[in-house]
Amino acid sequence: MLDILLTVLVGIWVFVPALLPNSAAVVFGGGTPMDFGKSMGGERILGDGKTWRGFFGGGLSGVAVGLVMIGVSMLAGSEDGWGFGPLPGALSVLFCLSFGSLLGDILGSFLKRRFGVERGGKAPILDQYDFVIGAFLLAMAFRWDWVMATYVDGYGWLSLIALLVLVPLLHRAVNIIGYRSGLKDEPW
């Protein structure tokens, strides 16, 4: 039973660098929109909420937090970074999770514009999972072995299920905090 619990905790732990970038992008955001103000079919491609500064600030924030997590694990004597794996492979995991998360969110914004959902408008399921899908897809493209070992093999699939249950709850809580602190216009 302890093995199962540890597997699930590791799966959640290593996903933290994918959970942070979208919130950090709000903090670092502003400046030039990623779509440079261009439209497609009468609608903005992405909108003013997706900026280059937010993309790089958010992505690098996720990587930085991941590096701190790996550093802490190494100080504690871990050889595999508590699930990230040995360096330099762990760095590729961090970049895939952090920037994949943002790419998923950008794809979500693109789809929302195509469906006529205004910036900040609700798109249930898409809003909660676009960044998860992006993080997993980029990680699978470059670190298939790590994704399989962490989220599929053995009891890893339980980590994946735990993430899929936990993410909407975290998403809602973080959005409410962002709204109440004045960083977001909507609480969703």
ABEGO torsion letter per residue (X at the ends): XAAAAAAAAAAAAAAAAAAAAAAAAAAABEEBBAAGGBBBGGBBAAEAABBAAAAAAAAAAAAAAAAAAAAAAAAAGBAAGGGAEBOAAAAAAAAAAAAAAAAAAAAAAAAAAAAGBBBGBBBBGAAAAAAAAAAAAAAAAABAAAAAAAAABEAAAAAAAAAAAAAAAAAAAAAAAAAAAGABABAX
